Every structure is written in structure tokens, then in C-alpha cells.
Amino acid sequence: MSTALESKENEFARKVVHALDETTSAIPAAAVDRLAAARRAAIARKKPEKVAVTAPAFTPAFAGAAGGQFSSPNVSGPRGRFARFGRFGLAWPVLALVIGLAGIAYWEDQERTAELADIDAAMLSDNLPLDAYLDHGFNAYLTRNH
């Protein structure tokens, strides 16, 4: 339906151009000047035409990735804000995360070791012999008395 309407508009435009071309020599010079000024004003006010943009089938979804949703159009390369870190600009934050997680795991292990050392020190400084802790009846004795 829109193609039929466009073809009618194109046909009408061709007829108008043909009619204007035949009668251009009969137009007075003052009218030609006014038409030229009106044409220049119309061209100055003309809105830019919409250009059809074709998007690739796959666009990276990572922030800062080339062609991604968050990449800026004036960036010259695919790395954007991470370009100062070199070729592996996006790998540096991942490396920092891995190092941070390893540090947290090491700290938690040290805390657990310190807690076990405190328990061992309390057991060794107690007046009971070590064999009492190994006796199953002793655990029953402790639960009964406390």
C-alpha cells in the first residue's frame, strides 16, 4: 500500500518538474530571483534525511566493547577508556578481582587457624590430662555436670 502511494507521489513530482521545465523561460526575472531566495531558505530549513542503519547480527554486550551499548561513538579503538592499560585493558579488572578473592580466602584461613590455636592453647593449659578429652564418657560427664 505504501509503495502505491509512493509511486503516485513520484509520478506527480515528475509531472510538476516537467511542467516547470517547459515554462521556465516565460517567468519574469524578479520572480526567478524570489523563487531562488525561497529555494535557498527552504534548503536551509530542511531536516536531515533519515539514514537506514543496519546493525550486525551479534553485538558485544560488555561495557566498553566495540559496538556495544555502552561504548562511545567518538572512541577510535575498541578498548575505549581501558586503552591506557594496553592490549589487555579489560583483563586487568578481572585479574584484580581474582587477586582480591585469593587475599580474602587467605585471610579467612589465617583466622580459622588462629581460632584453632586458641582452642588448642586452652586445652593444653587446662588441668585435665589429654586422655580425658579422648574418653567418650568424659563428654557425657561434662554434659551432665554443666
N, C-alpha and C positions, 0 to 999 in steps of 0.2 A: 504494500500500500504506500509506503513512504517512497519507494522507487518510482511509482507512477506520478506522485506529487512532484518529486524532484525533476522528472523528465518534462512535466508540464511547465515548471518554473524555468528550466533551461531553454525550452522552446520559446517561451515568452521573451526571455532575455535576448535570445538570438534575433527575434523579430524587432525588438526595440533597438538593438545595435544596428541592424540593417536599415531601419527607418532613419536613425540619426545619421548614419554614414551618408545616405542619399541626400539629406538636406543640410549638411554642414556648410556647404558653400553659400547657402541663402541666409545664414544667420548674420545679423549685423555685428560689427567689431566690438561694440560696447557689451552686447550680450555674451559674446565669446569670452571677454575679459571677466565678466561677472560669473560665468559658468566655470572658468578656470579657478577663480578665487574660491567658489563654493566647493569645487572638487578638492582643492588643497585643504580646505577646512574639514571636509568630510574624511579625508585620508588621515588627518591629524587626530581626529576623534575616533577613528576605527579601533575596535577592540581587537586584540591579537587572536588569531585563529587557534582553535584547539588542535593540538597535535596528538595523534594517536600514539600512545606509549605501549610498547609490548614488553611485558615482564617475562623473565626467564621462568621455566617450569619450577626450578628449585632456587630459592634464595636463602643464604645462610641466616639463621635466626640469632646468632650470637651478637652481643653488643659489640660494636666496633668492627664487625666483619664486613667485608666488601659487599656492597649492595644490600646490606641488612637493613632492618627497620630503623636502627639507631645510628647508622653511620651518616656522617655529614657529607653533603654533596661537594663541598669545596676541598676535600682532603685529596691529596694527589695519589696516595697509595692505599693499599688495603689495610694497613695497620693503624692509620689514623693517630690517635693520641698515644698509642704504645710504640710509635716509630722510634722514639728516642732510646728504647731498650734494645734495639737491634732486631735481628731477624726473628728471634723467638720472643717477641714482645708479649704475647698472650700466655706464654708458658711461665713467665716469672711469677704472676699471681698464684698459679697452681702450685708452683714449687714452694712459695712462701706458705701456702696452706698446708702442704704436706709436712714441712719443717715444723710448723706450729702444732700440728696434731701429734707429731713424734715427740715434741717437747712436753706436751700435756701428758702423754702416755708415760714418759719417763718420770715426770714429777709425781704422778699418781702411784707409780711403782715404788718410788722412794718413800712416799707417805705410808704405804702399806707395810713396807719393810720396817720403818720406824715404829709403827704400831706393834708389829710382831716382836720387835726388840724390846719394847716397853713391857709387853706381856711376859716375855722370857725373863727379863730382869726382875720382875715382881715375883715370878715363880721361884727363881734361884735365891732371892733374898728372903724368902719365907722360911719358917722354922720346920716345916714338914719335909720329910725326905722325898726324893723324887719317885721312889717306888709307890708312895701313897697316891700320886696322881695317876699311875698306871693301873691301880686296883679299881675294878668296877664297883665294888662295894663301897669304896670311898666316895664315889659320885652319889650313891644313894644316901650315904651318911650326911653329905653336905646338903642335899635337897631336904632331908628330914630335919636337920637342925636349923636350917635357915628359913 
